[in-house]
Amino acid sequence: MDNKIFVMDHPLIQHKLTFLRDKNTGTKEFRELVSEIATLMCYEATRDLPLMDVEIETPMCKATTKVIAGRKLAFVPILRAGLGMVDGMLQLVPSAKVGHIGLYRDHETHLPVEYYNKLPPDIEERDVIVLDPMLATGGSAIDAITIVKRSNPKSIKFLCIIAAPEGLKALSEAHPDVQIYCAAVDEKLNENCYILPGLGDAGDRIFGTK
Ligand code: URA
């Protein structure tokens, strides 16, 4: 495994995560917290963007300063819970393109069924960040990244809010080239593949469907 797994333990993220987990947090606040946490995580996940020098003039003198070296990003939320992270990511990188992947596992064959796949046409020129708030078994993340890889992006990172150890292991083994960012590694999965202690069903809590 050559993955790097980054656990973002910044106090602001950890503080917001506590309220995200709380079962008494309502839909509106939950949605806002997911977005805010995504913004903070985006800041850290883009730390390695390359810079280049530019010449400018301040009101005082000429200066050589830095700008991002023309790197293009694409965010790819896994439907549907990943959608909750998109606006927060775009706060920091408004020029990023957004692709979408929707998939589910066929109950009989256990094979992933892709019901939606729309990626930016120039994805080969882009660094992709795949988004899903919860990394549980790793199945969806593995399948979504396999789909994105077919389009040959420059690089892929995976960003989730809460990861289960089982999901981290499975994703690391399936895609050792993908860096994984999370805000917490929880204890384990329960018998229904929900993360413990987790936060429940992220999609239901973002969209108020429960
Ligand atoms: N997906 C969720 O939304 N929650 C979990 O705990 C696991 C997967």
py3Dmol code that shows the C-alpha trace and the ligand (Angstrom):
import py3Dmol

protein = """\
ATOM      1  CA  MET A   1       0.000   0.000   0.000  1.00  0.00           C
ATOM      2  CA  ASP A   2       1.506   3.347  -0.937  1.00  0.00           C
ATOM      3  CA  ASN A   3      -1.511   5.428  -0.050  1.00  0.00           C
ATOM      4  CA  LYS A   4      -1.144   8.350   2.204  1.00  0.00           C
ATOM      5  CA  ILE A   5      -4.066   8.689   4.590  1.00  0.00           C
ATOM      6  CA  PHE A   6      -4.513  12.179   6.016  1.00  0.00           C
ATOM      7  CA  VAL A   7      -6.652  12.588   9.118  1.00  0.00           C
ATOM      8  CA  MET A   8      -7.507  16.257   9.462  1.00  0.00           C
ATOM      9  CA  ASP A   9      -7.544  16.875  13.168  1.00  0.00           C
ATOM     10  CA  HIS A  10      -7.768  20.665  12.987  1.00  0.00           C
ATOM     11  CA  PRO A  11      -9.765  21.929  15.998  1.00  0.00           C
ATOM     12  CA  LEU A  12     -12.319  23.728  13.803  1.00  0.00           C
ATOM     13  CA  ILE A  13     -13.046  20.537  11.882  1.00  0.00           C
ATOM     14  CA  GLN A  14     -13.247  18.421  15.033  1.00  0.00           C
ATOM     15  CA  HIS A  15     -15.579  20.938  16.688  1.00  0.00           C
ATOM     16  CA  LYS A  16     -17.954  20.995  13.723  1.00  0.00           C
ATOM     17  CA  LEU A  17     -17.800  17.213  13.450  1.00  0.00           C
ATOM     18  CA  THR A  18     -19.168  16.855  16.982  1.00  0.00           C
ATOM     19  CA  PHE A  19     -22.312  18.794  16.041  1.00  0.00           C
ATOM     20  CA  LEU A  20     -22.566  16.844  12.788  1.00  0.00           C
ATOM     21  CA  ARG A  21     -22.618  13.571  14.715  1.00  0.00           C
ATOM     22  CA  ASP A  22     -25.209  14.751  17.254  1.00  0.00           C
ATOM     23  CA  LYS A  23     -28.601  13.172  16.530  1.00  0.00           C
ATOM     24  CA  ASN A  24     -30.334  16.373  17.659  1.00  0.00           C
ATOM     25  CA  THR A  25     -28.755  18.416  14.855  1.00  0.00           C
ATOM     26  CA  GLY A  26     -31.494  19.267  12.332  1.00  0.00           C
ATOM     27  CA  THR A  27     -31.338  19.142   8.537  1.00  0.00           C
ATOM     28  CA  LYS A  28     -30.514  22.819   7.925  1.00  0.00           C
ATOM     29  CA  GLU A  29     -27.645  22.869  10.401  1.00  0.00           C
ATOM     30  CA  PHE A  30     -26.409  19.455   9.277  1.00  0.00           C
ATOM     31  CA  ARG A  31     -26.247  20.618   5.658  1.00  0.00           C
ATOM     32  CA  GLU A  32     -24.388  23.782   6.648  1.00  0.00           C
ATOM     33  CA  LEU A  33     -21.904  21.822   8.750  1.00  0.00           C
ATOM     34  CA  VAL A  34     -21.162  19.355   5.922  1.00  0.00           C
ATOM     35  CA  SER A  35     -20.477  22.289   3.641  1.00  0.00           C
ATOM     36  CA  GLU A  36     -18.274  24.107   6.170  1.00  0.00           C
ATOM     37  CA  ILE A  37     -16.276  20.968   6.931  1.00  0.00           C
ATOM     38  CA  ALA A  38     -15.816  20.376   3.193  1.00  0.00           C
ATOM     39  CA  THR A  39     -14.397  23.903   2.832  1.00  0.00           C
ATOM     40  CA  LEU A  40     -11.911  23.340   5.641  1.00  0.00           C
ATOM     41  CA  MET A  41     -10.926  19.957   4.239  1.00  0.00           C
ATOM     42  CA  CYS A  42     -10.543  21.408   0.740  1.00  0.00           C
ATOM     43  CA  TYR A  43      -8.035  23.915   2.123  1.00  0.00           C
ATOM     44  CA  GLU A  44      -5.888  21.062   3.411  1.00  0.00           C
ATOM     45  CA  ALA A  45      -6.387  18.729   0.435  1.00  0.00           C
ATOM     46  CA  THR A  46      -5.168  21.425  -1.977  1.00  0.00           C
ATOM     47  CA  ARG A  47      -2.016  22.141   0.028  1.00  0.00           C
ATOM     48  CA  ASP A  48       0.190  20.488  -2.607  1.00  0.00           C
ATOM     49  CA  LEU A  49      -1.049  22.542  -5.576  1.00  0.00           C
ATOM     50  CA  PRO A  50       2.025  23.803  -7.410  1.00  0.00           C
ATOM     51  CA  LEU A  51       2.782  27.524  -7.488  1.00  0.00           C
ATOM     52  CA  MET A  52       4.581  29.674 -10.027  1.00  0.00           C
ATOM     53  CA  ASP A  53       6.155  33.098  -9.865  1.00  0.00           C
ATOM     54  CA  VAL A  54       4.491  36.166 -11.347  1.00  0.00           C
ATOM     55  CA  GLU A  55       5.715  39.727 -11.553  1.00  0.00           C
ATOM     56  CA  ILE A  56       3.355  42.341 -10.116  1.00  0.00           C
ATOM     57  CA  GLU A  57       3.572  45.869  -8.843  1.00  0.00           C
ATOM     58  CA  THR A  58       2.380  46.711  -5.357  1.00  0.00           C
ATOM     59  CA  PRO A  59       1.665  50.376  -4.580  1.00  0.00           C
ATOM     60  CA  MET A  60       5.245  50.412  -3.242  1.00  0.00           C
ATOM     61  CA  CYS A  61       7.430  48.558  -5.773  1.00  0.00           C
ATOM     62  CA  LYS A  62       7.744  45.659  -8.187  1.00  0.00           C
ATOM     63  CA  ALA A  63       7.512  42.236  -6.618  1.00  0.00           C
ATOM     64  CA  THR A  64       7.752  38.578  -7.578  1.00  0.00           C
ATOM     65  CA  THR A  65       4.903  36.669  -5.978  1.00  0.00           C
ATOM     66  CA  LYS A  66       3.097  33.342  -6.384  1.00  0.00           C
ATOM     67  CA  VAL A  67      -0.048  32.125  -8.108  1.00  0.00           C
ATOM     68  CA  ILE A  68      -1.352  28.591  -8.583  1.00  0.00           C
ATOM     69  CA  ALA A  69       0.417  27.153 -11.610  1.00  0.00           C
ATOM     70  CA  GLY A  70      -2.577  26.665 -13.883  1.00  0.00           C
ATOM     71  CA  ARG A  71      -3.577  23.360 -12.290  1.00  0.00           C
ATOM     72  CA  LYS A  72      -7.165  22.499 -13.056  1.00  0.00           C
ATOM     73  CA  LEU A  73      -9.364  20.670 -10.574  1.00  0.00           C
ATOM     74  CA  ALA A  74     -12.548  18.634 -10.870  1.00  0.00           C
ATOM     75  CA  PHE A  75     -14.741  17.628  -7.950  1.00  0.00           C
ATOM     76  CA  VAL A  76     -16.697  14.404  -8.374  1.00  0.00           C
ATOM     77  CA  PRO A  77     -19.364  13.777  -5.714  1.00  0.00           C
ATOM     78  CA  ILE A  78     -20.718  10.262  -5.412  1.00  0.00           C
ATOM     79  CA  LEU A  79     -24.510  10.558  -5.499  1.00  0.00           C
ATOM     80  CA  ARG A  80     -26.243  11.380  -3.426  1.00  0.00           C
ATOM     81  CA  ALA A  81     -24.521  12.278  -0.124  1.00  0.00           C
ATOM     82  CA  GLY A  82     -21.398  13.599  -1.901  1.00  0.00           C
ATOM     83  CA  LEU A  83     -23.525  16.444  -3.279  1.00  0.00           C
ATOM     84  CA  GLY A  84     -23.581  17.962   0.208  1.00  0.00           C
ATOM     85  CA  MET A  85     -19.853  18.658   0.012  1.00  0.00           C
ATOM     86  CA  VAL A  86     -19.740  20.351  -3.398  1.00  0.00           C
ATOM     87  CA  ASP A  87     -20.682  23.925  -2.465  1.00  0.00           C
ATOM     88  CA  GLY A  88     -18.167  23.955   0.368  1.00  0.00           C
ATOM     89  CA  MET A  89     -15.400  22.817  -1.983  1.00  0.00           C
ATOM     90  CA  LEU A  90     -16.391  25.408  -4.608  1.00  0.00           C
ATOM     91  CA  GLN A  91     -16.114  28.155  -2.005  1.00  0.00           C
ATOM     92  CA  LEU A  92     -12.351  27.752  -2.200  1.00  0.00           C
ATOM     93  CA  VAL A  93     -11.964  26.659  -5.831  1.00  0.00           C
ATOM     94  CA  PRO A  94     -14.816  28.301  -7.736  1.00  0.00           C
ATOM     95  CA  SER A  95     -13.216  27.505 -11.107  1.00  0.00           C
ATOM     96  CA  ALA A  96     -13.318  23.743 -10.515  1.00  0.00           C
ATOM     97  CA  LYS A  97     -15.564  21.671 -12.760  1.00  0.00           C
ATOM     98  CA  VAL A  98     -18.011  19.232 -11.149  1.00  0.00           C
ATOM     99  CA  GLY A  99     -18.684  15.715 -12.424  1.00  0.00           C
ATOM    100  CA  HIS A 100     -21.229  13.316 -10.939  1.00  0.00           C
ATOM    101  CA  ILE A 101     -21.239   9.575 -10.450  1.00  0.00           C
ATOM    102  CA  GLY A 102     -24.294   7.619  -9.364  1.00  0.00           C
ATOM    103  CA  LEU A 103     -24.022   3.924  -8.645  1.00  0.00           C
ATOM    104  CA  TYR A 104     -25.569   1.167  -6.613  1.00  0.00           C
ATOM    105  CA  ARG A 105     -24.798  -2.508  -6.045  1.00  0.00           C
ATOM    106  CA  ASP A 106     -27.063  -5.015  -7.733  1.00  0.00           C
ATOM    107  CA  HIS A 107     -28.503  -7.123  -4.891  1.00  0.00           C
ATOM    108  CA  GLU A 108     -28.131 -10.376  -6.846  1.00  0.00           C
ATOM    109  CA  THR A 109     -24.894  -9.981  -8.780  1.00  0.00           C
ATOM    110  CA  HIS A 110     -23.233  -7.628  -6.224  1.00  0.00           C
ATOM    111  CA  LEU A 111     -21.764  -5.813  -9.210  1.00  0.00           C
ATOM    112  CA  PRO A 112     -21.804  -2.014  -9.294  1.00  0.00           C
ATOM    113  CA  VAL A 113     -24.499  -0.575 -11.544  1.00  0.00           C
ATOM    114  CA  GLU A 114     -23.661   2.862 -12.886  1.00  0.00           C
ATOM    115  CA  TYR A 115     -26.922   4.813 -13.213  1.00  0.00           C
ATOM    116  CA  TYR A 116     -25.322   8.202 -13.773  1.00  0.00           C
ATOM    117  CA  ASN A 117     -21.918   9.271 -15.021  1.00  0.00           C
ATOM    118  CA  LYS A 118     -21.188  12.758 -16.274  1.00  0.00           C
ATOM    119  CA  LEU A 119     -17.595  13.925 -16.026  1.00  0.00           C
ATOM    120  CA  PRO A 120     -15.992  17.108 -17.409  1.00  0.00           C
ATOM    121  CA  PRO A 121     -14.909  16.503 -21.036  1.00  0.00           C
ATOM    122  CA  ASP A 122     -11.359  17.721 -20.347  1.00  0.00           C
ATOM    123  CA  ILE A 123     -10.902  15.484 -17.303  1.00  0.00           C
ATOM    124  CA  GLU A 124      -7.567  14.253 -18.667  1.00  0.00           C
ATOM    125  CA  GLU A 125      -6.153  17.695 -17.863  1.00  0.00           C
ATOM    126  CA  ARG A 126      -7.572  17.759 -14.349  1.00  0.00           C
ATOM    127  CA  ASP A 127      -6.725  16.636 -10.835  1.00  0.00           C
ATOM    128  CA  VAL A 128      -9.854  14.973  -9.469  1.00  0.00           C
ATOM    129  CA  ILE A 129     -11.143  14.979  -5.908  1.00  0.00           C
ATOM    130  CA  VAL A 130     -13.858  12.340  -5.389  1.00  0.00           C
ATOM    131  CA  LEU A 131     -16.288  13.262  -2.599  1.00  0.00           C
ATOM    132  CA  ASP A 132     -18.413  11.175  -0.255  1.00  0.00           C
ATOM    133  CA  PRO A 133     -18.991  12.108   3.406  1.00  0.00           C
ATOM    134  CA  MET A 134     -18.874   8.483   4.594  1.00  0.00           C
ATOM    135  CA  LEU A 135     -16.312   5.805   3.746  1.00  0.00           C
ATOM    136  CA  ALA A 136     -17.977   2.685   5.146  1.00  0.00           C
ATOM    137  CA  THR A 137     -17.157  -0.609   3.370  1.00  0.00           C
ATOM    138  CA  GLY A 138     -15.335   1.318   0.649  1.00  0.00           C
ATOM    139  CA  GLY A 139     -17.431  -0.309  -2.096  1.00  0.00           C
ATOM    140  CA  SER A 140     -18.867   2.879  -3.627  1.00  0.00           C
ATOM    141  CA  ALA A 141     -15.596   4.773  -3.377  1.00  0.00           C
ATOM    142  CA  ILE A 142     -13.678   1.925  -5.026  1.00  0.00           C
ATOM    143  CA  ASP A 143     -16.209   1.638  -7.842  1.00  0.00           C
ATOM    144  CA  ALA A 144     -16.474   5.408  -8.371  1.00  0.00           C
ATOM    145  CA  ILE A 145     -12.686   5.769  -8.539  1.00  0.00           C
ATOM    146  CA  THR A 146     -12.488   2.847 -10.984  1.00  0.00           C
ATOM    147  CA  ILE A 147     -14.989   4.696 -13.194  1.00  0.00           C
ATOM    148  CA  VAL A 148     -13.085   8.002 -12.941  1.00  0.00           C
ATOM    149  CA  LYS A 149      -9.805   6.249 -13.778  1.00  0.00           C
ATOM    150  CA  ARG A 150     -11.259   5.100 -17.128  1.00  0.00           C
ATOM    151  CA  SER A 151     -11.167   8.793 -18.177  1.00  0.00           C
ATOM    152  CA  ASN A 152      -7.456   9.165 -17.340  1.00  0.00           C
ATOM    153  CA  PRO A 153      -7.395  12.198 -15.035  1.00  0.00           C
ATOM    154  CA  LYS A 154      -3.998  13.581 -13.983  1.00  0.00           C
ATOM    155  CA  SER A 155      -4.504  12.417 -10.392  1.00  0.00           C
ATOM    156  CA  ILE A 156      -7.239  11.332  -7.990  1.00  0.00           C
ATOM    157  CA  LYS A 157      -7.761  12.088  -4.312  1.00  0.00           C
ATOM    158  CA  PHE A 158     -10.620  10.822  -2.173  1.00  0.00           C
ATOM    159  CA  LEU A 159     -12.124  13.091   0.458  1.00  0.00           C
ATOM    160  CA  CYS A 160     -14.592  11.900   3.096  1.00  0.00           C
ATOM    161  CA  ILE A 161     -15.621  13.228   6.491  1.00  0.00           C
ATOM    162  CA  ILE A 162     -15.815   9.973   8.475  1.00  0.00           C
ATOM    163  CA  ALA A 163     -13.977   6.775   7.531  1.00  0.00           C
ATOM    164  CA  ALA A 164     -14.326   3.266   8.934  1.00  0.00           C
ATOM    165  CA  PRO A 165     -11.091   1.258   9.273  1.00  0.00           C
ATOM    166  CA  GLU A 166     -12.642  -1.392   6.985  1.00  0.00           C
ATOM    167  CA  GLY A 167     -13.242   1.169   4.245  1.00  0.00           C
ATOM    168  CA  LEU A 168      -9.772   2.667   4.543  1.00  0.00           C
ATOM    169  CA  LYS A 169      -8.202  -0.770   4.185  1.00  0.00           C
ATOM    170  CA  ALA A 170     -10.356  -1.776   1.214  1.00  0.00           C
ATOM    171  CA  LEU A 171      -9.859   1.518  -0.624  1.00  0.00           C
ATOM    172  CA  SER A 172      -6.113   1.584   0.043  1.00  0.00           C
ATOM    173  CA  GLU A 173      -5.753  -1.925  -1.327  1.00  0.00           C
ATOM    174  CA  ALA A 174      -7.938  -1.355  -4.382  1.00  0.00           C
ATOM    175  CA  HIS A 175      -6.422   2.021  -5.321  1.00  0.00           C
ATOM    176  CA  PRO A 176      -2.986   2.379  -3.709  1.00  0.00           C
ATOM    177  CA  ASP A 177      -2.259   5.459  -5.820  1.00  0.00           C
ATOM    178  CA  VAL A 178      -5.163   7.474  -4.371  1.00  0.00           C
ATOM    179  CA  GLN A 179      -4.554   9.764  -1.407  1.00  0.00           C
ATOM    180  CA  ILE A 180      -7.327   9.607   1.163  1.00  0.00           C
ATOM    181  CA  TYR A 181      -8.389  12.561   3.302  1.00  0.00           C
ATOM    182  CA  CYS A 182     -10.800  12.240   6.225  1.00  0.00           C
ATOM    183  CA  ALA A 183     -11.718  14.161   9.366  1.00  0.00           C
ATOM    184  CA  ALA A 184     -12.064  11.084  11.594  1.00  0.00           C
ATOM    185  CA  VAL A 185     -11.396   7.349  11.592  1.00  0.00           C
ATOM    186  CA  ASP A 186     -14.221   5.759  13.566  1.00  0.00           C
ATOM    187  CA  GLU A 187     -14.325   2.480  15.421  1.00  0.00           C
ATOM    188  CA  LYS A 188     -16.005  -0.019  13.112  1.00  0.00           C
ATOM    189  CA  LEU A 189     -18.997  -0.935  10.944  1.00  0.00           C
ATOM    190  CA  ASN A 190     -22.147  -2.453  12.408  1.00  0.00           C
ATOM    191  CA  GLU A 191     -23.918  -5.480  10.884  1.00  0.00           C
ATOM    192  CA  ASN A 192     -25.747  -3.170   8.428  1.00  0.00           C
ATOM    193  CA  CYS A 193     -22.496  -1.536   7.319  1.00  0.00           C
ATOM    194  CA  TYR A 194     -23.207   1.726   9.144  1.00  0.00           C
ATOM    195  CA  ILE A 195     -20.236   3.425  10.762  1.00  0.00           C
ATOM    196  CA  LEU A 196     -20.021   3.426  14.595  1.00  0.00           C
ATOM    197  CA  PRO A 197     -20.235   5.893  16.199  1.00  0.00           C
ATOM    198  CA  GLY A 198     -20.641   7.674  12.840  1.00  0.00           C
ATOM    199  CA  LEU A 199     -23.503  10.070  12.257  1.00  0.00           C
ATOM    200  CA  GLY A 200     -26.227   7.876  10.793  1.00  0.00           C
ATOM    201  CA  ASP A 201     -27.205   8.074   7.132  1.00  0.00           C
ATOM    202  CA  ALA A 202     -25.453  11.126   5.699  1.00  0.00           C
ATOM    203  CA  GLY A 203     -27.707  11.341   2.617  1.00  0.00           C
ATOM    204  CA  ASP A 204     -30.889  11.220   4.697  1.00  0.00           C
ATOM    205  CA  ARG A 205     -29.571  13.828   7.099  1.00  0.00           C
ATOM    206  CA  ILE A 206     -28.417  16.191   4.322  1.00  0.00           C
ATOM    207  CA  PHE A 207     -31.654  15.952   2.356  1.00  0.00           C
ATOM    208  CA  GLY A 208     -34.081  15.494   5.264  1.00  0.00           C
ATOM    209  CA  THR A 209     -35.415  12.220   3.921  1.00  0.00           C
ATOM    210  CA  LYS A 210     -35.786  10.437   7.195  1.00  0.00           C
TER     211      LYS A 210
END
"""
ligand_1 = """\
8
URA
N -23.292 5.716 4.672
C -23.820 6.575 5.583
O -24.464 7.548 5.234
N -23.596 6.311 6.895
C -22.884 5.258 7.317
O -22.708 5.090 8.528
C -22.353 4.388 6.345
C -22.571 4.642 5.031
"""
view = py3Dmol.view(width=600, height=400)
view.addModel(protein, "pdb")
view.setStyle({"model": 0}, {"cartoon": {"style": "trace"}})
view.addModel(ligand_1, "xyz")
view.setStyle({"model": 1}, {"stick": {}})
view.zoomTo()
view.show()
